[in-house]
Amino acid sequence: MASTDIAPASMSGANAAQANMAFIVAIVAVATIGGFMFGYDSGVINGTQDGLERAFGLSKLGVGFNVGAILLGCAFGAFTAGRLADRIGRRGVMMIAAVLFLVSALGAGAANTSAIFIIARFIGGVGVGAASVLSPVYISEVTPASIRGRLSSLQQIMIITGLTGAFVANYALAHWAGGSQATLWLGFPAWRWMFWMQVIPAAIYFFALLLIPESPRFLVIKGREAEARKVLTRLFGPGEAGRKVQEINASLATDHHRPRLSDLIDKKTGRMRRIVWTGIGLAVFQQLVGINIVFYYGAVLWQSVGFSEDDALKINILSGSLSILACLATVVLIDRIGRKPLLLLGSAGMAVTLAVMAISFATGNFVDGSLRLSDNAGLAALVAANAYVVLFNMSWGPVMWVMLGEMFPNQIRGSGLAVSGFAQWIANFGISVSFPALAASVGLVVTYGFYAASALVSFLFVRALVHETRGLELEEMTG
């Protein structure tokens, strides 16, 4: 990656002008269905915890593990997909992910024991992990540099749309049945149908992937230059296609060996490349600020501070809708002001809003084992929570994935994503699984105080180690 914060001028503006934008937008739209599945599979658990707890007789720690089981699959899927994508291609691995989504949806809804449910969610997690790293990198590899940030940011919009879709489906199913544990169709409770609804978008994702080409950069890496030139011609025109093939070849290792994990080690120092540590740091800090507590436990959190189940599910929908609007703001800004300013803004804003939430929770009292807030404190917590969600989704939510998809050189992009994606999902697992126990033991004040402190540290991390990638061609990335 470049060592300066100002992106140099490049030919990316000409690329965008010559590009077949209708074709590019069409294949980006298909790739971002992976983001929708990522969001839906992650968010569907929100609103099903009561059903899981009663059906399987779970403790609070057991609930946390059933909720978090998907995240271990995500870590495995992200690491495996990053490496496998260098072998069978970006599109091939995304198709495998679509099949895993189908299997997981059917299995999780039908599970009659906690063990079967955990296995089904782990399988879904492998799909989520694969989609989380491959959709952004595929998009970055088929789009012009000058608009790459905008188009890559659409991935986050689809993630939030998937989350919101899951929230809406959960609310509608629970509302129709009279509660998440009430019987809905064919004698099954509503919470099971919340998982089965995922079959529809998973099938659409699989068949849509049949219609898009493989990444041209993968094709060049595999020595399939004629195919790469054909795809690049459709994307950017014949003149640009020839130039891009030469640039991609020039950006690879001098001996043109197949990408491997050992490429992440700097041969001069024998240590992990600094760019890899930066990627890992971005991935981990995105989770340490606690965003997925809102996504996974939002309904439980709002019920714990006095809202009804129905109102809590409505708040989830509000948060999801605000998140989509925030992502739209990112689409407008990311290629104008850059990635780093958005990350800094998000870190500072999240530190403040998380601190407000912690202070609001500190004013509450326990009634029958549940925290109850005054009207003013409850309103402050609600406003701060939604402001926090907006700030995350106009900064760290989309920008982290955009940067991971573009910041690594061609030779190590798959391996860099594998390691960073693995770190992201392990951090996600640790935060998500620990939340029920932490909230019950040390309380919401300390828990949210930790998230606020993490946001503050992330600001310092970005200031020191993250460099701007706006406007750079992927072949200009150095590590």
N, C-alpha and C positions, 0 to 999 in steps of 0.2 A: 504494500500500500504506500501511497505517496507520503513523504515525510512532512509535507506542508499542509496547512489548513485551507489553502485557496486552490481550487481545481483549475488547472491550466486550460487554455482554449484548446479545442480539439475539432475534429471534423464531424462531431456528433450532430451538429445542427443540420449539416447537409444530409447526413444519414436519415434524419427524421423527415426531411423534406422529400427525399426520394423513396421513402419506405411505403410499402403496401399496407397502409394503416388499417384497412378493413380486415385484411387477413390477420394482421398482428393482434388486433383487438379481439377477433374471433377465437384465436388459439389461447390468448391470455384469459378470456372468459372461461374456456374449458378448464385451463389449469387451475383457476381460482375456485372451481367447484371443490377442489381438494381442501381449500381453506374453509369452505362452508362445512364440509364433513368434519374437519378438524374442530370447528366451533360447535357443531351440533353434538358430536360425540363427547366433547368436553363438558358442554352445558346441560346435556340431558339428565345428568345425575342430580342437578339442582332441582329439588322438589320431590325426589324419590326416596330421600333418606328415611323418612318415617315408615314408608312401606318396606324398605329393606330391613330396617331395625326390627319391625314386628314379624316379618316373614321368616327371617333367619335367626331371631333372638339374639341380636348383636349388642355388645357393650359399646360405649362411646369410642373406645380404641378400635373395636371391630368395625364400626361405621367408617372411621377414618381410613382403615385399611381397604375396605370395600370400595370407598370413594377413590382412594389413591392407587388401587391396583392398576388402573389404566395407565398411570404415569410410569410405572416400571416398564410396561410394554412400550410406551412412548420413547423412553430412553433407549431401549433395545432397538426399536424401529428406526429412530433417528440415526443411530450409529451404523446399523446394518444398511439402511437405505443409502446413506452417504457413500459407503464403500461399494455397495451393489450397483449404484448408479454409474460408477466408473466401469462396470463390467457389462451390464445389459442395457444401460441407457436410462435417461430420466423418465421417459414415457412408460417404459416397461415396468419400472418399480411403482409408478403411480397407479398402473393397472392392477398390480398385486395388492396395493393398498385398498383399492375399491372393493376387491373381493373380500378382504379382511373386514371391511366395514359391514358388509352384508352378513358375514358369519357371526360377527360380534353382536349385531342388532338382534338377530334371531336367537342366539344363545343367551344373551343377558335377559331378554324378556321372558324366556322359557325356564330359566334357572330355578331349580327347586331346593338348592343348597347354596350356602355362601361360597363353597369351593368352586362349584360350577360357574357361579356368577363371576368370581374373581378371574377364572380362566377366560371366560368370554370377554370380560373387560380388558384383560391383558392382550388378547388377540386384537381387539379394537384399538388398543393403545399402540400396537405395532403399526397399524394403519395410520393413526394420527401422527406418530413420530415420523413416518415416511413422508406423509403429505406436508408436514410442517417444514421440512428442510428442502424437499424437492420442488414444491410449487414455486417458492421464491427464486430458486436458482434457475429453474426452467424459464420463468418469466424474464429474469435478468439476461439470459443467454439468447433470447429471441427479440429483444426490444432495443431501439436506439438509445444511446447514452443520454441524450438530452431530455428524454421523457421516461427514462427507466425508473426513476424514483416514483413518479406518478403511477405508472402501470404496476409496479411492484407493490405499491401501497394498497392497491385494490385487493390484494390477498388478505390484508387485515380487515378490510370492510367485509369481505366474505366470511372471515372468521367470526366477526361480531354478528353478521347476519345469521350465520349458523347458530351461534349462541342464542340470539334473540328468537330465532325460529324454534329452537328447543324450548325456550321459556314460554313462548306463545302456545306451542303445542301442549306443554305440561299444564299450563293454566287452563286451556280449553278442555283438555281431557279430564282434569281434576274437577273443573266446574260442571261439566256435563254429568260426571259420575256422582258428584256430591262430596268429593274428597279424593286425595291421591290413593287411598286404600280401599275406596268403595268399588264395587263391581261395575264394570262398564259393558264391554261386548263379549259375547261367547263365554260368559261366566268368569272372565279374568279381571283382576283389579286394574284401575287406571294406570298405576305406576308401571305395569308391564307393557301396556300399550305405548307408553312414553318411549320405551326402547324400540319397539317394533316399528314405529313410524319412520325410523331412520332408514329402513329398507328402500324407501322410494328414492331419496336423493342419492343413495349409494349406487343403485342401479343406473340412474341417469349419468352419474360420474363415469362409471365403467364404459358405457356405450359411447359417451361423448369423447373419451380418450382415444377411441379407435379412429377418430376423424382428424387428429392433429399430428404434425410431423415430429420426428425426434429432434432433440437439440443439435444444431449444426456444430457447436463446439465439441460435443461428445463425439459426433461423427468424425471430425478431424482428428481428435485424440486417438480414435480407433483405426485411423488410416483409411477411412471411407470418404475420401475427399470428393469424389464425384457426387455422392449423395448429399454431402454437406453443401457443395456448390449449388446443387439443385434447390435445396431448402433456402439458402441465403439469397438465391436469385428471386424466389417467390417473396422473400421478406424485404429485400433492399434493392433489387434490380441486378442485372448481369455485371455491370461495371463494379459496383460495390462488392458483389459476391467474391470476385477474384481477389480484391484487395484484402477482404476479411479473412479468406482462407490463408493468405500469406501471413497476416498479422497473428492469427491464432497459432500457426505453426511456429512462428518466431518466438511466441510467448511460452512455449513448452520447454521442457528440459532439453539441454543440448544433445543428449543421446536419444531423445524421443522415447524413453522407456515408459511403460504403462504407469499411470499414477499409483502411488502406494503410500502407506502411512509413514514410512521412513522419510518421505519428502518433507514432513512437518519439522524435521530436525535440520537446523542450520549446520551445513557441513563444515563451515569455518570454525564455529564455536562448539559444536557438539551438543547444543542446547535447543530446546523448543524455540521455534521462531517467535519473535515478539508479536507478530500479527496474529498468531494462534492464541496467545494469552489474551490479547485484546478481544478476540472473538469469544473466548470462554468467559471473560469478564462481562461483556455485554449480555451474553446469554444468561448468566447466573444472576446478575443484578436485576434483570427484567422480572425474575421470580421473587427475589428477596424483598421487593416492595409490596408483596402480598396480594397482587391483583387477582389471582385465581381463588383466593378466599371469597372474594365477592362473587365470582362466577360459580364456584362449587358449593359454597355454603350460604349464599345470599339469603335464601328463603329461611334457613335455620337461624341466621344472624338476626334478621329483622323480627322473626317471631320471638327470639330471646329478649328483645328489648320492647316487647309489647304489641307488635302488629299481629293481626290474624294471618292464617295461612293464605287466605285469598288475597289480602292486602300485600303480603310479602311477595307473592308471585307477580302481582301487578308492579311492584317496585322493581323486580327483576326486569320486566319488560321495559319500564322507563329507563333503567340503566342501559339496557341494550340499545334502545333507540337513540339515546344521547351519545352512545359510543359510535354509532354509525355516522352521526353528524360530525363528531370529532374527527373521524377518519377521513371524511370528505374534506375537512379543512386541511388535513395533512396532504391530500392529493394536490390541493392548490398550492401549498407552500413548499413542499419538499424539494422540488427542482428549482425553486426561486431563492430560498434562503439557505438551503442545505440541510444535511442530516444532523450535524453537530449542534447547531443552535436549537433545533427542536428537542434533542435529547437533554440539553442543559435546562431548557424551559420546563420540560416535563419533570426532571429530577427536583428542581426547586419547588415547583407547584405541588408535587406529591408529598414532599417533606412537610409542607405547611398543612395540607388538607388531612393527611394522616395524623398529624399532631392534634388537629382540631377534633378528629374522631376520638382519639385517645382521651383527650380532656373531657369530652362530652360523656364518654363511658364512665369516667372517674366520678361524675356527679350522681350516678345512679344508685339505686338501692335494690337489694335482693328481696323478692316477694315470692314465697313458695319455691325457692331455688332458682328463680329466673330474674335476670337483671331488668329493672324497670326505670325508665328515664322520665324526667319531667317533660312537659310539652315543648318547652324551649330547647332543652338539651336534645330531645328526640329530633326536633326540626333541624338543629345545628348538625347533628350526626348525619341526618339524611341528606342535607344540602352538601356537606363536606364529602360524603361518600360519592355522590353523583359528580361533584366537581373533580374529585380524584379520578373517577372512571374516565371523565372527559379528558383530563390532562394525560392520563396514561395512553389513551387511544389516539391522541394527536401527537404522541411522541414515542415512547418506548415500545408501545404495542406494534405499530407498523415499522418504525425506523429500525429497530433491532433486526427484524427479518429482512428488510431491504438491505441493510449493511452486510449481514451474513451471506446473502445471496450474491453480493457484488464485490466485497472487499478482498477476497482471496484471489491470488493469481490462478490462471487456468489449470496449471499443473497440480495445485493442491486444493482446488475448490471442493471436490468431493470429500477428501479426507478432512479438510478444515471444517466443513459442515458436519461431518460425522462426529468429530470430537466436540465441537461447540454445541450441536444439537443434543448430544448425550448429556453434556453438563447442564444444559437448560432444563431438560426433563428430570434429571436427578434432583436439581434444586427445587423444581416444581413439586416433585414427590415429597421431599423433606418438609416443605412449607405446608402442603395440603394435608398430609397425614398427621402432622404434629398439631394442627390447629384445634381440633376438638379437645385434645388433652390439655394443650396450653390454655385455652379459653377457660377450661374447667379448673385448672390448678392455679396458674398465676394470674388469670383474668384477662379481659379484653384490653385493659389499659396498658399492661406490660406488653402484650402481644402486638398491639397496634403501635406502641412506642418503638418496638424493634423495627417494624416496617418503616416507620418515619425515619429512624436513624439510618436504615439501609438506603433510603432515597437520598438522604444527605450525602452519604459516602459515594453513591453513584454519581452525584454531581462532580465530586472531586476526581473520580475515576475518568469521567469523560473529558474534563479539563486537561488532564495529564496525558492520557494515552490514546484517545480517539482522534483520528485525523479525517478531514473531509474527503468524500468520494464523489461529490456532485460534479457531473459533467465529464468524468473520466470514462474512457472506454475500458471494458474489462481487460483488454490486453495491456493497458497502462498500469494495472494494479501490480505492485511489487511487494514482496514479503520479506 
